[in-house]
Amino acid sequence: MHTLIAPVMALTAWSLVIWLWMYIQRLPAMSRAGLKPQDAAFPGGLDGLPAPARQAADNYNHLMEQPTIFYAAALAIQVAGHGDALAVRLAWAFVGLRVLHSLIQISVNIVLLRFTAFAAATLVLAWMVARELARLLG
């Protein structure tokens, strides 16, 4: 049986790993900088933190953006009964590219590499959506 639930859960779990990494980076950095939790009340309040803490937080935010479209699309494809082998492979490709994007952002953070992973993931997601729309409308 083909299922899109596994890649959906994998990306959800990855998002939680990045959430944990964000706090592993952020809390000690805030302490070293003498910042208090209230300093994060407004955008820019933590801009003075070292790059690793900011990169992890930025990546966590990114995982709350485009992947929400993936979750909706993957679950819609599954509910429609269209979760065939290609749909599952595309879903896993999207997850792999988003994990790659995360690893680039929280480590070397080379924008061109990050953008390449992001663009590739976007193309995979667009393929998933277009394919399902064609099935639904065709």
A tleap script that builds the chain and sets N, CA, C and O, in Angstrom:
source leaprc.protein.ff14SB
mol = sequence {
  NMET HIE THR LEU ILE ALA PRO VAL MET ALA
  LEU THR ALA TRP SER LEU VAL ILE TRP LEU
  TRP MET TYR ILE GLN ARG LEU PRO ALA MET
  SER ARG ALA GLY LEU LYS PRO GLN ASP ALA
  ALA PHE PRO GLY GLY LEU ASP GLY LEU PRO
  ALA PRO ALA ARG GLN ALA ALA ASP ASN TYR
  ASN HIE LEU MET GLU GLN PRO THR ILE PHE
  TYR ALA ALA ALA LEU ALA ILE GLN VAL ALA
  GLY HIE GLY ASP ALA LEU ALA VAL ARG LEU
  ALA TRP ALA PHE VAL GLY LEU ARG VAL LEU
  HIE SER LEU ILE GLN ILE SER VAL ASN ILE
  VAL LEU LEU ARG PHE THR ALA PHE ALA ALA
  ALA THR LEU VAL LEU ALA TRP MET VAL ALA
  ARG GLU LEU ALA ARG LEU LEU CGLY
}
set mol.1.N position { 0.840 -1.183 0.000 }
set mol.1.CA position { 0.000 0.000 0.000 }
set mol.1.C position { 0.884 1.244 0.000 }
set mol.1.O position { 1.815 1.353 0.797 }
set mol.2.N position { 0.590 2.165 -0.885 }
set mol.2.CA position { 1.328 3.417 -0.959 }
set mol.2.C position { 0.680 4.410 0.000 }
set mol.2.O position { -0.544 4.538 0.051 }
set mol.3.N position { 1.507 5.096 0.744 }
set mol.3.CA position { 0.947 6.079 1.666 }
set mol.3.C position { 1.824 7.314 1.730 }
set mol.3.O position { 3.052 7.234 1.747 }
set mol.4.N position { 1.169 8.439 1.765 }
set mol.4.CA position { 1.867 9.715 1.895 }
set mol.4.C position { 2.004 10.119 3.357 }
set mol.4.O position { 2.601 11.150 3.665 }
set mol.5.N position { 1.457 9.314 4.253 }
set mol.5.CA position { 1.513 9.653 5.675 }
set mol.5.C position { 2.958 9.614 6.189 }
set mol.5.O position { 3.350 10.468 6.984 }
set mol.6.N position { 3.742 8.644 5.748 }
set mol.6.CA position { 5.128 8.532 6.230 }
set mol.6.C position { 5.957 9.777 5.904 }
set mol.6.O position { 6.615 10.296 6.806 }
set mol.7.N position { 5.963 10.286 4.664 }
set mol.7.CA position { 6.735 11.505 4.421 }
set mol.7.C position { 6.181 12.718 5.165 }
set mol.7.O position { 6.947 13.582 5.593 }
set mol.8.N position { 4.864 12.792 5.323 }
set mol.8.CA position { 4.281 13.897 6.100 }
set mol.8.C position { 4.798 13.840 7.535 }
set mol.8.O position { 5.204 14.859 8.093 }
set mol.9.N position { 4.782 12.655 8.127 }
set mol.9.CA position { 5.250 12.513 9.510 }
set mol.9.C position { 6.762 12.729 9.612 }
set mol.9.O position { 7.247 13.261 10.611 }
set mol.10.N position { 7.500 12.323 8.592 }
set mol.10.CA position { 8.952 12.531 8.610 }
set mol.10.C position { 9.288 14.017 8.626 }
set mol.10.O position { 10.159 14.446 9.384 }
set mol.11.N position { 8.605 14.809 7.796 }
set mol.11.CA position { 8.884 16.247 7.781 }
set mol.11.C position { 8.400 16.910 9.064 }
set mol.11.O position { 9.015 17.864 9.541 }
set mol.12.N position { 7.314 16.416 9.617 }
set mol.12.CA position { 6.844 16.920 10.910 }
set mol.12.C position { 7.894 16.647 11.982 }
set mol.12.O position { 8.224 17.532 12.771 }
set mol.13.N position { 8.416 15.431 12.010 }
set mol.13.CA position { 9.450 15.079 12.986 }
set mol.13.C position { 10.707 15.921 12.771 }
set mol.13.O position { 11.319 16.380 13.735 }
set mol.14.N position { 11.093 16.127 11.505 }
set mol.14.CA position { 12.265 16.958 11.215 }
set mol.14.C position { 12.067 18.378 11.736 }
set mol.14.O position { 13.000 18.983 12.264 }
set mol.15.N position { 10.865 18.905 11.589 }
set mol.15.CA position { 10.569 20.252 12.097 }
set mol.15.C position { 10.777 20.312 13.604 }
set mol.15.O position { 11.264 21.315 14.125 }
set mol.16.N position { 10.411 19.250 14.302 }
set mol.16.CA position { 10.613 19.208 15.754 }
set mol.16.C position { 12.093 19.092 16.109 }
set mol.16.O position { 12.532 19.638 17.121 }
set mol.17.N position { 12.859 18.387 15.288 }
set mol.17.CA position { 14.318 18.320 15.497 }
set mol.17.C position { 14.916 19.719 15.364 }
set mol.17.O position { 15.749 20.117 16.177 }
set mol.18.N position { 14.498 20.461 14.348 }
set mol.18.CA position { 15.004 21.824 14.155 }
set mol.18.C position { 14.539 22.731 15.286 }
set mol.18.O position { 15.292 23.606 15.714 }
set mol.19.N position { 13.322 22.548 15.779 }
set mol.19.CA position { 12.837 23.319 16.934 }
set mol.19.C position { 13.773 23.094 18.125 }
set mol.19.O position { 14.174 24.048 18.792 }
set mol.20.N position { 14.117 21.832 18.389 }
set mol.20.CA position { 15.025 21.517 19.493 }
set mol.20.C position { 16.396 22.142 19.250 }
set mol.20.O position { 16.978 22.736 20.158 }
set mol.21.N position { 16.919 22.009 18.020 }
set mol.21.CA position { 18.224 22.586 17.684 }
set mol.21.C position { 18.208 24.104 17.874 }
set mol.21.O position { 19.188 24.686 18.340 }
set mol.22.N position { 17.090 24.740 17.511 }
set mol.22.CA position { 16.961 26.186 17.671 }
set mol.22.C position { 17.163 26.575 19.135 }
set mol.22.O position { 17.892 27.523 19.427 }
set mol.23.N position { 16.530 25.858 20.049 }
set mol.23.CA position { 16.665 26.211 21.459 }
set mol.23.C position { 18.006 25.796 22.038 }
set mol.23.O position { 18.509 26.454 22.949 }
set mol.24.N position { 18.592 24.734 21.538 }
set mol.24.CA position { 19.947 24.359 21.954 }
set mol.24.C position { 20.921 25.474 21.587 }
set mol.24.O position { 21.860 25.749 22.334 }
set mol.25.N position { 20.701 26.115 20.445 }
set mol.25.CA position { 21.547 27.229 20.013 }
set mol.25.C position { 21.151 28.541 20.692 }
set mol.25.O position { 22.014 29.297 21.139 }
set mol.26.N position { 19.856 28.805 20.767 }
set mol.26.CA position { 19.361 30.121 21.177 }
set mol.26.C position { 19.513 30.395 22.674 }
set mol.26.O position { 19.987 31.467 23.049 }
set mol.27.N position { 19.127 29.465 23.527 }
set mol.27.CA position { 19.124 29.750 24.967 }
set mol.27.C position { 20.518 30.065 25.514 }
set mol.27.O position { 20.672 31.060 26.222 }
set mol.28.N position { 21.537 29.258 25.212 }
set mol.28.CA position { 22.876 29.630 25.688 }
set mol.28.C position { 23.369 30.951 25.081 }
set mol.28.O position { 24.040 31.734 25.753 }
set mol.29.N position { 23.034 31.192 23.814 }
set mol.29.CA position { 23.458 32.443 23.166 }
set mol.29.C position { 22.797 33.639 23.835 }
set mol.29.O position { 23.438 34.672 24.025 }
set mol.30.N position { 21.535 33.513 24.193 }
set mol.30.CA position { 20.841 34.604 24.897 }
set mol.30.C position { 21.483 34.849 26.256 }
set mol.30.O position { 21.673 35.995 26.663 }
set mol.31.N position { 21.811 33.780 26.949 }
set mol.31.CA position { 22.446 33.907 28.263 }
set mol.31.C position { 23.799 34.603 28.148 }
set mol.31.O position { 24.101 35.512 28.922 }
set mol.32.N position { 24.611 34.177 27.183 }
set mol.32.CA position { 25.930 34.800 26.986 }
set mol.32.C position { 25.811 36.274 26.614 }
set mol.32.O position { 26.661 37.083 26.984 }
set mol.33.N position { 24.753 36.620 25.881 }
set mol.33.CA position { 24.560 38.012 25.447 }
set mol.33.C position { 23.847 38.854 26.503 }
set mol.33.O position { 23.647 40.053 26.313 }
set mol.34.N position { 23.468 38.227 27.609 }
set mol.34.CA position { 22.771 38.958 28.659 }
set mol.34.C position { 21.341 39.336 28.291 }
set mol.34.O position { 20.780 40.279 28.849 }
set mol.35.N position { 20.758 38.606 27.359 }
set mol.35.CA position { 19.386 38.893 26.936 }
set mol.35.C position { 18.390 38.137 27.805 }
set mol.35.O position { 18.668 37.045 28.302 }
set mol.36.N position { 17.235 38.744 27.971 }
set mol.36.CA position { 16.153 38.128 28.728 }
set mol.36.C position { 15.060 37.688 27.751 }
set mol.36.O position { 14.998 38.193 26.631 }
set mol.37.N position { 14.193 36.747 28.165 }
set mol.37.CA position { 13.123 36.297 27.265 }
set mol.37.C position { 12.283 37.447 26.705 }
set mol.37.O position { 11.849 37.389 25.554 }
set mol.38.N position { 12.054 38.479 27.499 }
set mol.38.CA position { 11.231 39.599 27.036 }
set mol.38.C position { 11.885 40.341 25.867 }
set mol.38.O position { 11.201 41.020 25.102 }
set mol.39.N position { 13.202 40.213 25.729 }
set mol.39.CA position { 13.894 40.855 24.609 }
set mol.39.C position { 13.434 40.289 23.259 }
set mol.39.O position { 13.640 40.912 22.217 }
set mol.40.N position { 12.815 39.112 23.287 }
set mol.40.CA position { 12.327 38.489 22.052 }
set mol.40.C position { 10.885 38.881 21.741 }
set mol.40.O position { 10.282 38.343 20.813 }
set mol.41.N position { 10.334 39.809 22.508 }
set mol.41.CA position { 8.917 40.165 22.352 }
set mol.41.C position { 8.610 40.825 21.010 }
set mol.41.O position { 7.483 40.747 20.522 }
set mol.42.N position { 9.592 41.465 20.423 }
set mol.42.CA position { 9.358 42.195 19.175 }
set mol.42.C position { 10.367 41.764 18.121 }
set mol.42.O position { 11.488 41.384 18.456 }
set mol.43.N position { 9.976 41.821 16.840 }
set mol.43.CA position { 10.924 41.465 15.776 }
set mol.43.C position { 12.215 42.273 15.905 }
set mol.43.O position { 12.192 43.478 16.159 }
set mol.44.N position { 13.312 41.597 15.730 }
set mol.44.CA position { 14.605 42.263 15.793 }
set mol.44.C position { 15.230 42.237 17.175 }
set mol.44.O position { 16.398 42.594 17.329 }
set mol.45.N position { 14.479 41.822 18.178 }
set mol.45.CA position { 14.996 41.824 19.543 }
set mol.45.C position { 16.157 40.878 19.762 }
set mol.45.O position { 16.953 41.066 20.683 }
set mol.46.N position { 16.257 39.865 18.924 }
set mol.46.CA position { 17.340 38.888 19.063 }
set mol.46.C position { 18.330 38.957 17.907 }
set mol.46.O position { 19.113 38.032 17.693 }
set mol.47.N position { 18.291 40.061 17.165 }
set mol.47.CA position { 19.180 40.203 16.007 }
set mol.47.C position { 20.659 40.159 16.373 }
set mol.47.O position { 21.494 39.841 15.526 }
set mol.48.N position { 20.991 40.468 17.605 }
set mol.48.CA position { 22.387 40.476 18.022 }
set mol.48.C position { 22.940 39.104 18.358 }
set mol.48.O position { 24.119 38.979 18.690 }
set mol.49.N position { 22.117 38.082 18.280 }
set mol.49.CA position { 22.603 36.737 18.590 }
set mol.49.C position { 23.558 36.253 17.505 }
set mol.49.O position { 23.485 36.711 16.365 }
set mol.50.N position { 24.451 35.332 17.851 }
set mol.50.CA position { 25.378 34.783 16.854 }
set mol.50.C position { 24.622 34.075 15.719 }
set mol.50.O position { 23.482 33.641 15.882 }
set mol.51.N position { 25.284 33.977 14.588 }
set mol.51.CA position { 24.673 33.393 13.389 }
set mol.51.C position { 24.052 32.014 13.624 }
set mol.51.O position { 22.930 31.791 13.170 }
set mol.52.N position { 24.718 31.075 14.307 }
set mol.52.CA position { 24.098 29.749 14.461 }
set mol.52.C position { 22.719 29.794 15.131 }
set mol.52.O position { 21.822 29.038 14.757 }
set mol.53.N position { 22.555 30.663 16.102 }
set mol.53.CA position { 21.256 30.777 16.780 }
set mol.53.C position { 20.215 31.375 15.847 }
set mol.53.O position { 19.068 30.929 15.829 }
set mol.54.N position { 20.601 32.369 15.083 }
set mol.54.CA position { 19.657 32.996 14.145 }
set mol.54.C position { 19.318 32.051 12.992 }
set mol.54.O position { 18.166 31.973 12.566 }
set mol.55.N position { 20.326 31.334 12.490 }
set mol.55.CA position { 20.103 30.419 11.370 }
set mol.55.C position { 19.123 29.314 11.752 }
set mol.55.O position { 18.241 28.964 10.968 }
set mol.56.N position { 19.276 28.770 12.949 }
set mol.56.CA position { 18.361 27.712 13.391 }
set mol.56.C position { 16.942 28.247 13.511 }
set mol.56.O position { 15.991 27.582 13.100 }
set mol.57.N position { 16.790 29.445 14.071 }
set mol.57.CA position { 15.460 30.049 14.207 }
set mol.57.C position { 14.868 30.370 12.838 }
set mol.57.O position { 13.683 30.139 12.601 }
set mol.58.N position { 15.685 30.896 11.949 }
set mol.58.CA position { 15.203 31.197 10.594 }
set mol.58.C position { 14.742 29.922 9.893 }
set mol.58.O position { 13.717 29.912 9.211 }
set mol.59.N position { 15.516 28.841 10.068 }
set mol.59.CA position { 15.131 27.604 9.404 }
set mol.59.C position { 13.850 27.034 9.989 }
set mol.59.O position { 13.010 26.517 9.252 }
set mol.60.N position { 13.691 27.120 11.291 }
set mol.60.CA position { 12.437 26.653 11.893 }
set mol.60.C position { 11.258 27.428 11.301 }
set mol.60.O position { 10.227 26.846 10.964 }
set mol.61.N position { 11.423 28.740 11.180 }
set mol.61.CA position { 10.360 29.551 10.569 }
set mol.61.C position { 10.089 29.106 9.135 }
set mol.61.O position { 8.934 29.041 8.713 }
set mol.62.N position { 11.143 28.801 8.387 }
set mol.62.CA position { 10.965 28.347 7.004 }
set mol.62.C position { 10.182 27.034 6.947 }
set mol.62.O position { 9.408 26.802 6.018 }
set mol.63.N position { 10.392 26.180 7.950 }
set mol.63.CA position { 9.669 24.909 7.986 }
set mol.63.C position { 8.194 25.085 8.341 }
set mol.63.O position { 7.405 24.149 8.219 }
set mol.64.N position { 7.830 26.278 8.778 }
set mol.64.CA position { 6.420 26.580 9.059 }
set mol.64.C position { 5.763 27.290 7.877 }
set mol.64.O position { 4.587 27.647 7.949 }
set mol.65.N position { 6.500 27.497 6.804 }
set mol.65.CA position { 5.980 28.228 5.645 }
set mol.65.C position { 5.615 27.260 4.516 }
set mol.65.O position { 4.535 26.672 4.551 }
set mol.66.N position { 6.467 27.082 3.536 }
set mol.66.CA position { 6.146 26.255 2.369 }
set mol.66.C position { 5.719 24.822 2.717 }
set mol.66.O position { 4.817 24.296 2.066 }
set mol.67.N position { 6.321 24.180 3.703 }
set mol.67.CA position { 5.865 22.819 4.007 }
set mol.67.C position { 4.390 22.711 4.385 }
set mol.67.O position { 3.808 21.633 4.271 }
set mol.68.N position { 3.782 23.795 4.829 }
set mol.68.CA position { 2.347 23.702 5.126 }
set mol.68.C position { 1.552 23.409 3.855 }
set mol.68.O position { 0.521 22.737 3.905 }
set mol.69.N position { 2.028 23.910 2.720 }
set mol.69.CA position { 1.381 23.595 1.440 }
set mol.69.C position { 1.580 22.110 1.129 }
set mol.69.O position { 0.666 21.438 0.651 }
set mol.70.N position { 2.780 21.612 1.405 }
set mol.70.CA position { 3.057 20.187 1.202 }
set mol.70.C position { 2.125 19.325 2.040 }
set mol.70.O position { 1.553 18.356 1.543 }
set mol.71.N position { 1.971 19.680 3.321 }
set mol.71.CA position { 1.099 18.883 4.190 }
set mol.71.C position { -0.314 18.824 3.622 }
set mol.71.O position { -0.912 17.751 3.539 }
set mol.72.N position { -0.838 19.969 3.235 }
set mol.72.CA position { -2.198 20.015 2.686 }
set mol.72.C position { -2.295 19.199 1.397 }
set mol.72.O position { -3.238 18.429 1.216 }
set mol.73.N position { -1.322 19.369 0.508 }
set mol.73.CA position { -1.348 18.655 -0.775 }
set mol.73.C position { -1.217 17.149 -0.565 }
set mol.73.O position { -1.979 16.371 -1.139 }
set mol.74.N position { -0.257 16.741 0.253 }
set mol.74.CA position { -0.031 15.307 0.470 }
set mol.74.C position { -1.258 14.649 1.090 }
set mol.74.O position { -1.660 13.562 0.676 }
set mol.75.N position { -1.842 15.298 2.067 }
set mol.75.CA position { -3.022 14.714 2.703 }
set mol.75.C position { -4.216 14.699 1.752 }
set mol.75.O position { -5.000 13.750 1.764 }
set mol.76.N position { -4.362 15.740 0.929 }
set mol.76.CA position { -5.447 15.757 -0.058 }
set mol.76.C position { -5.268 14.630 -1.074 }
set mol.76.O position { -6.236 13.960 -1.435 }
set mol.77.N position { -4.044 14.421 -1.532 }
set mol.77.CA position { -3.762 13.339 -2.483 }
set mol.77.C position { -4.089 11.991 -1.842 }
set mol.77.O position { -4.689 11.122 -2.475 }
set mol.78.N position { -3.691 11.828 -0.586 }
set mol.78.CA position { -3.952 10.572 0.123 }
set mol.78.C position { -5.455 10.340 0.291 }
set mol.78.O position { -5.951 9.248 0.016 }
set mol.79.N position { -6.174 11.363 0.740 }
set mol.79.CA position { -7.620 11.239 0.968 }
set mol.79.C position { -8.361 10.955 -0.341 }
set mol.79.O position { -9.350 10.223 -0.353 }
set mol.80.N position { -7.877 11.538 -1.440 }
set mol.80.CA position { -8.501 11.306 -2.746 }
set mol.80.C position { -8.229 9.897 -3.269 }
set mol.80.O position { -8.800 9.481 -4.278 }
set mol.81.N position { -7.358 9.169 -2.580 }
set mol.81.CA position { -7.028 7.816 -3.016 }
set mol.81.C position { -6.039 7.772 -4.157 }
set mol.81.O position { -5.953 6.779 -4.878 }
set mol.82.N position { -5.284 8.858 -4.321 }
set mol.82.CA position { -4.332 8.960 -5.426 }
set mol.82.C position { -2.877 8.820 -4.976 }
set mol.82.O position { -1.963 9.199 -5.708 }
set mol.83.N position { -2.662 8.285 -3.792 }
set mol.83.CA position { -1.301 8.154 -3.270 }
set mol.83.C position { -0.569 6.976 -3.885 }
set mol.83.O position { -0.243 6.012 -3.194 }
set mol.84.N position { -0.311 7.052 -5.183 }
set mol.84.CA position { 0.390 5.970 -5.876 }
set mol.84.C position { 1.901 6.078 -5.653 }
set mol.84.O position { 2.374 6.964 -4.942 }
set mol.85.N position { 2.641 5.166 -6.270 }
set mol.85.CA position { 4.093 5.108 -6.061 }
set mol.85.C position { 4.785 6.410 -6.450 }
set mol.85.O position { 5.693 6.857 -5.750 }
set mol.86.N position { 4.371 7.025 -7.554 }
set mol.86.CA position { 5.005 8.280 -7.965 }
set mol.86.C position { 4.707 9.388 -6.963 }
set mol.86.O position { 5.598 10.168 -6.625 }
set mol.87.N position { 3.489 9.470 -6.490 }
set mol.87.CA position { 3.142 10.493 -5.496 }
set mol.87.C position { 3.991 10.333 -4.241 }
set mol.87.O position { 4.458 11.320 -3.671 }
set mol.88.N position { 4.188 9.100 -3.816 }
set mol.88.CA position { 4.999 8.838 -2.620 }
set mol.88.C position { 6.457 9.206 -2.880 }
set mol.88.O position { 7.101 9.806 -2.020 }
set mol.89.N position { 6.984 8.859 -4.045 }
set mol.89.CA position { 8.376 9.220 -4.373 }
set mol.89.C position { 8.550 10.736 -4.413 }
set mol.89.O position { 9.549 11.262 -3.923 }
set mol.90.N position { 7.584 11.430 -4.991 }
set mol.90.CA position { 7.656 12.899 -5.025 }
set mol.90.C position { 7.612 13.474 -3.616 }
set mol.90.O position { 8.347 14.409 -3.298 }
set mol.91.N position { 6.759 12.919 -2.782 }
set mol.91.CA position { 6.667 13.402 -1.398 }
set mol.91.C position { 7.989 13.199 -0.666 }
set mol.91.O position { 8.456 14.098 0.034 }
set mol.92.N position { 8.591 12.027 -0.824 }
set mol.92.CA position { 9.885 11.786 -0.177 }
set mol.92.C position { 10.977 12.693 -0.753 }
set mol.92.O position { 11.868 13.134 -0.026 }
set mol.93.N position { 10.908 12.967 -2.042 }
set mol.93.CA position { 11.878 13.894 -2.643 }
set mol.93.C position { 11.731 15.276 -2.019 }
set mol.93.O position { 12.729 15.920 -1.696 }
set mol.94.N position { 10.493 15.735 -1.848 }
set mol.94.CA position { 10.264 17.033 -1.215 }
set mol.94.C position { 10.852 17.043 0.193 }
set mol.94.O position { 11.552 17.982 0.571 }
set mol.95.N position { 10.569 16.005 0.959 }
set mol.95.CA position { 11.084 15.924 2.331 }
set mol.95.C position { 12.610 15.939 2.322 }
set mol.95.O position { 13.225 16.672 3.096 }
set mol.96.N position { 13.219 15.147 1.466 }
set mol.96.CA position { 14.678 15.112 1.398 }
set mol.96.C position { 15.276 16.460 1.046 }
set mol.96.O position { 16.289 16.863 1.617 }
set mol.97.N position { 14.657 17.153 0.114 }
set mol.97.CA position { 15.158 18.475 -0.280 }
set mol.97.C position { 14.971 19.498 0.832 }
set mol.97.O position { 15.810 20.384 0.998 }
set mol.98.N position { 13.890 19.394 1.595 }
set mol.98.CA position { 13.692 20.319 2.718 }
set mol.98.C position { 14.691 20.026 3.843 }
set mol.98.O position { 15.175 20.951 4.496 }
set mol.99.N position { 14.998 18.765 4.068 }
set mol.99.CA position { 16.024 18.421 5.060 }
set mol.99.C position { 17.372 18.955 4.589 }
set mol.99.O position { 18.121 19.526 5.382 }
set mol.100.N position { 17.686 18.778 3.315 }
set mol.100.CA position { 18.930 19.326 2.761 }
set mol.100.C position { 18.971 20.841 2.945 }
set mol.100.O position { 19.994 21.385 3.361 }
set mol.101.N position { 17.875 21.522 2.640 }
set mol.101.CA position { 17.783 22.975 2.832 }
set mol.101.C position { 18.096 23.334 4.285 }
set mol.101.O position { 18.851 24.270 4.549 }
set mol.102.N position { 17.521 22.593 5.216 }
set mol.102.CA position { 17.773 22.843 6.638 }
set mol.102.C position { 19.246 22.667 6.980 }
set mol.102.O position { 19.850 23.518 7.633 }
set mol.103.N position { 19.815 21.556 6.534 }
set mol.103.CA position { 21.218 21.280 6.858 }
set mol.103.C position { 22.140 22.357 6.300 }
set mol.103.O position { 23.115 22.741 6.946 }
set mol.104.N position { 21.835 22.840 5.109 }
set mol.104.CA position { 22.631 23.929 4.537 }
set mol.104.C position { 22.469 25.182 5.384 }
set mol.104.O position { 23.455 25.837 5.722 }
set mol.105.N position { 21.227 25.518 5.730 }
set mol.105.CA position { 20.985 26.768 6.453 }
set mol.105.C position { 21.576 26.761 7.855 }
set mol.105.O position { 22.089 27.786 8.304 }
set mol.106.N position { 21.520 25.641 8.555 }
set mol.106.CA position { 22.026 25.633 9.935 }
set mol.106.C position { 23.525 25.356 10.015 }
set mol.106.O position { 24.100 25.340 11.103 }
set mol.107.N position { 24.157 25.138 8.859 }
set mol.107.CA position { 25.607 24.904 8.873 }
set mol.107.C position { 26.323 25.982 8.066 }
set mol.107.O position { 26.622 27.051 8.599 }
set mol.108.N position { 26.599 25.724 6.807 }
set mol.108.CA position { 27.388 26.662 6.003 }
set mol.108.C position { 26.598 27.888 5.573 }
set mol.108.O position { 27.175 28.954 5.353 }
set mol.109.N position { 25.290 27.747 5.451 }
set mol.109.CA position { 24.371 28.837 5.091 }
set mol.109.C position { 24.801 29.595 3.829 }
set mol.109.O position { 24.765 30.825 3.788 }
set mol.110.N position { 25.203 28.851 2.815 }
set mol.110.CA position { 25.531 29.456 1.523 }
set mol.110.C position { 24.212 29.643 0.778 }
set mol.110.O position { 23.539 28.670 0.436 }
set mol.111.N position { 23.855 30.888 0.532 }
set mol.111.CA position { 22.524 31.210 0.010 }
set mol.111.C position { 22.255 30.533 -1.327 }
set mol.111.O position { 21.147 30.042 -1.542 }
set mol.112.N position { 23.222 30.489 -2.227 }
set mol.112.CA position { 22.990 29.861 -3.526 }
set mol.112.C position { 22.679 28.371 -3.371 }
set mol.112.O position { 21.794 27.850 -4.051 }
set mol.113.N position { 23.394 27.689 -2.489 }
set mol.113.CA position { 23.102 26.272 -2.233 }
set mol.113.C position { 21.719 26.109 -1.620 }
set mol.113.O position { 20.945 25.236 -2.013 }
set mol.114.N position { 21.427 26.963 -0.653 }
set mol.114.CA position { 20.127 26.919 0.024 }
set mol.114.C position { 18.999 27.169 -0.974 }
set mol.114.O position { 17.985 26.472 -0.971 }
set mol.115.N position { 19.191 28.168 -1.823 }
set mol.115.CA position { 18.175 28.495 -2.822 }
set mol.115.C position { 17.973 27.341 -3.795 }
set mol.115.O position { 16.846 27.050 -4.195 }
set mol.116.N position { 19.062 26.687 -4.176 }
set mol.116.CA position { 18.956 25.557 -5.100 }
set mol.116.C position { 18.095 24.448 -4.497 }
set mol.116.O position { 17.233 23.889 -5.175 }
set mol.117.N position { 18.330 24.132 -3.227 }
set mol.117.CA position { 17.515 23.112 -2.552 }
set mol.117.C position { 16.067 23.568 -2.448 }
set mol.117.O position { 15.147 22.782 -2.672 }
set mol.118.N position { 15.866 24.834 -2.110 }
set mol.118.CA position { 14.514 25.389 -2.003 }
set mol.118.C position { 13.793 25.337 -3.350 }
set mol.118.O position { 12.641 24.911 -3.428 }
set mol.119.N position { 14.478 25.773 -4.405 }
set mol.119.CA position { 13.862 25.791 -5.739 }
set mol.119.C position { 13.520 24.378 -6.199 }
set mol.119.O position { 12.452 24.147 -6.766 }
set mol.120.N position { 14.422 23.439 -5.955 }
set mol.120.CA position { 14.151 22.050 -6.344 }
set mol.120.C position { 12.948 21.503 -5.579 }
set mol.120.O position { 12.097 20.828 -6.158 }
set mol.121.N position { 12.875 21.793 -4.283 }
set mol.121.CA position { 11.728 21.350 -3.483 }
set mol.121.C position { 10.438 21.975 -3.999 }
set mol.121.O position { 9.399 21.316 -4.049 }
set mol.122.N position { 10.508 23.240 -4.379 }
set mol.122.CA position { 9.327 23.927 -4.907 }
set mol.122.C position { 8.858 23.281 -6.203 }
set mol.122.O position { 7.657 23.109 -6.412 }
set mol.123.N position { 9.793 22.925 -7.072 }
set mol.123.CA position { 9.426 22.259 -8.326 }
set mol.123.C position { 8.776 20.899 -8.067 }
set mol.123.O position { 7.809 20.531 -8.734 }
set mol.124.N position { 9.307 20.163 -7.104 }
set mol.124.CA position { 8.711 18.871 -6.752 }
set mol.124.C position { 7.294 19.077 -6.217 }
set mol.124.O position { 6.371 18.355 -6.596 }
set mol.125.N position { 7.129 20.054 -5.346 }
set mol.125.CA position { 5.803 20.346 -4.793 }
set mol.125.C position { 4.836 20.774 -5.899 }
set mol.125.O position { 3.682 20.348 -5.918 }
set mol.126.N position { 5.305 21.609 -6.808 }
set mol.126.CA position { 4.464 22.042 -7.928 }
set mol.126.C position { 4.059 20.845 -8.787 }
set mol.126.O position { 2.922 20.774 -9.255 }
set mol.127.N position { 4.975 19.913 -8.996 }
set mol.127.CA position { 4.675 18.700 -9.753 }
set mol.127.C position { 3.581 17.898 -9.049 }
set mol.127.O position { 2.632 17.436 -9.684 }
set mol.128.N position { 3.723 17.739 -7.728 }
set mol.128.CA position { 2.705 17.013 -6.963 }
set mol.128.C position { 1.329 17.659 -7.126 }
set mol.128.O position { 0.339 16.975 -7.387 }
set mol.129.N position { 1.281 18.973 -6.968 }
set mol.129.CA position { 0.008 19.701 -7.026 }
set mol.129.C position { -0.577 19.655 -8.437 }
set mol.129.O position { -1.767 19.389 -8.605 }
set mol.130.N position { 0.251 19.913 -9.451 }
set mol.130.CA position { -0.233 19.905 -10.834 }
set mol.130.C position { -0.747 18.522 -11.223 }
set mol.130.O position { -1.775 18.396 -11.888 }
set mol.131.N position { -0.033 17.506 -10.809 }
set mol.131.CA position { -0.436 16.129 -11.122 }
set mol.131.C position { -1.789 15.810 -10.492 }
set mol.131.O position { -2.653 15.209 -11.131 }
set mol.132.N position { -1.964 16.210 -9.252 }
set mol.132.CA position { -3.237 15.941 -8.580 }
set mol.132.C position { -4.368 16.766 -9.175 }
set mol.132.O position { -5.481 16.265 -9.338 }
set mol.133.N position { -4.099 18.016 -9.498 }
set mol.133.CA position { -5.134 18.838 -10.142 }
set mol.133.C position { -5.561 18.232 -11.475 }
set mol.133.O position { -6.747 18.222 -11.805 }
set mol.134.N position { -4.595 17.727 -12.238 }
set mol.134.CA position { -4.921 17.091 -13.519 }
set mol.134.C position { -5.809 15.866 -13.304 }
set mol.134.O position { -6.736 15.618 -14.076 }
set mol.135.N position { -5.522 15.113 -12.261 }
set mol.135.CA position { -6.347 13.935 -11.954 }
set mol.135.C position { -7.755 14.345 -11.527 }
set mol.135.O position { -8.740 13.728 -11.934 }
set mol.136.N position { -7.839 15.369 -10.720 }
set mol.136.CA position { -9.142 15.799 -10.207 }
set mol.136.C position { -9.995 16.477 -11.270 }
set mol.136.O position { -11.213 16.304 -11.307 }
set mol.137.N position { -9.346 17.245 -12.128 }
set mol.137.CA position { -10.084 18.016 -13.133 }
set mol.137.C position { -10.210 17.304 -14.472 }
set mol.137.O position { -11.033 17.666 -15.312 }
set mol.138.N position { -9.368 16.272 -14.655 }
set mol.138.CA position { -9.333 15.598 -15.954 }
set mol.138.C position { -10.283 14.484 -16.001 }
set mol.138.O position { -10.387 13.803 -17.021 }
savepdb mol mol.pdb
quit
